[in-house]
Amino acid sequence: MKIIIETPRLVLRQFTMADAPLILALNSAPGVLQYIHEPGLTNVQEAADVLQNIILPQYANNLGRWAVHTRHNNDFIGWCGLKWLQSTNEIDLGYRFTPPHWGKGYATEAAQHTLNYGLHQLNLQEIFGKAHIDNTASQNVLEKIGMQYVKEIMEDKVQVKVYRATESL
């Protein structure tokens, strides 16, 4: 298990192919994909394909979505991380958590440490975050960690707010 970031309450580690059931459970939880413009997963093989084709390749660049576990009991609660978006040549800060762990500050804690890691350890020049126009909880996370609102755009036929952070923040 390769740990990337440790926070006061969380451990962020690289996923492995053995984590396909965790990805499936997360994406199948009610409400998790409400504001996400991607199809849901219906079986472990589809989750394994996401790991193999989307998540794991990012690790070669020291980026990626990392599994988030609580420190006190090692429960898997979601993912957080940085992803290079080829279509825009941007680094995207993203996170996704299971509903029982919403509203407890985990997303903010994981996102803040991930942002700091990207800016200060990976020396990235800028990092973007996007949130569906109606997802005020996610917008609040991005604002709490110091990202600045940039603009609204249409992405995959969905209106999203774009936030940006640079090393000077």
N, C-alpha and C positions, 0 to 999 in steps of 0.2 A: 504494500500500500504506500503510494507516494503522496505524502502530505505536502500541500502547497502553502496553506495559510492556517494559522491557529489564532483564534480570537479568544476573548475571555470566556465565551460560552459555546463556541463552535470550532469544528475542525473541517477544513475544506481539503479534499483529496481528489486525485485523479480517479476517474471512473475506470473500470475494467469491463471486459466482455461479460464477466459473471454478474454484472449489475443490471442486465437487461430487465429482470423482474422489478427492480426498483424504478427504472424509467417507466415501465408499463404502469405500475401502481400510481406513480405521480401523475402521469398524463391522463389516467382514468379517473382520478379523484374528482368528485363533483365541483364544478366552478373553476378548476385550475386553468382550463383552456378558454374560459369565457371571453377574455380580451386578447387572445392569441390568434393570429391568422395563420394557423397551420392545422392540418388534419389530425384527428385523434388517432391513437394507436389501439389496435384491437387484439394483438397477441404478442407473445414474447419475441417471436421472430422479427416483427416490425420494430420492436424496441431495440433488438440486437442490431438491426440495420441502421437505426439512428446512431447508435454507439459507433459502429464500424465506419459509417460513411460521413457522419457530421461531427460527432464529439471527439473521438480519438485522434483523427488527423490534425486537429488544432494543437495537440500537445507537442508536435514537432517544432512549433514556433513558440513554445512556452506559454501558449494561450490555451483557452478551453473552458468549457463548462465543467465545474468541479462539484462532486458530491458533497453535500453539507450534512454533517452529523452533529448532534449535540454532544458536548464534552462530558456531561454528567452521566449519560447512559448510552452513548454511541448510537442513538436512534437516527436513522436517515430521515431528513425532513425536507429535502429538496436539492436544488442546485443553484450555483451562482458562478459567474465567471466572465471571462473576456473572450470574444470571438471576432476573428477577422472576417469582415463581410466583403467578399470579392466584388460584388456588384457595385459597391460604393467606395471600396478601398478604405474602409473605416474600421476601427475597433469598437465593438459594441459591448457594453456592460449589460448583462442580463441576469435574471434570477427567476426562480419558480419554486414555490413552497407548497406543501400539503396544507389543506384548510385548517387542521387542528393547530397549526403553527403560525397562522396569520395573526396579526395584531399583537405580537409579543416582542417586536423589535428585531427579530432574526434577520429579516430581509435588509433592514438598515445596517445592522452590524456586519453582515456578510458583504454587502455592497460597498460599505465604507472601506473595509479592509482590502477588498478586491480592487477598488479604485486606487487606493494608496499603493498597493502592490504594482499595479500597472504603470502608474506615473513615476514612482520612486525606485522601484527595483528593476522593472523592465525598461524604464526610461522612455515610455511612450509619450509622444508629443501631445496627443489629444485622444480622448475617449468619449464616445457618444452613448447615450441611453435613450430609448424610445418607449413611450407608453401610449396605449390606446387613449383616445380623447376622453372616454368615460371612466378610465381606470385611475381615479383620483388617489387611491392608496399607493399605486406604483409611482405616480407623479410626486407624491409626498416623499417617498423614499429617495428619489433622485434629487429632490430639492434639499432634503435633510443632509445628504452627504456632500452638498456643495456644488452640485452640477447646476449650470445656468441654462435657463430656457432659451432656445434658439428660434424655433419656428414650428409651425404645423405643416405636415405634408400628408399626401395620400400615399399609402404603401399597401400594395396588394388589395386595392379598393377599400382600404380602411384609413380613417383619419387618425393620425398619431401626432403626439407632441415629441419634439426632439430636444434633448438636453446635451450639453457639452461640458467637459472639464479639461483643463490643461494643467501643466505642471505648476503654473503660478497660483493655482487654487490651493 
